[in-house]
Amino acid sequence: MEAAVCAHFHWTREYLLWGVSWQNVQMMLIDMPTPVYDEDDSYVDGDDPEALAAYINML
């Protein structure tokens, strides 16, 4: 997981271990947006209210 975090944020391993608190890293990861896919594995645009409403109604 360290490598994925470092690659995503363009950090060195040293910075991840000693330069930023682990609690902050966890909050950053939790707050990251996640893509939403419908039944056909097609991406649902969360910024489009109509597409999002259609997805919610599908559930």
Secondary structure, 3 states (H helix, E strand, C coil): CHHHHHHHHCCCHHHHHHCCCHHHHHHHHHHCCCCEECCCCCEECCCCHHHHHHHHHHC
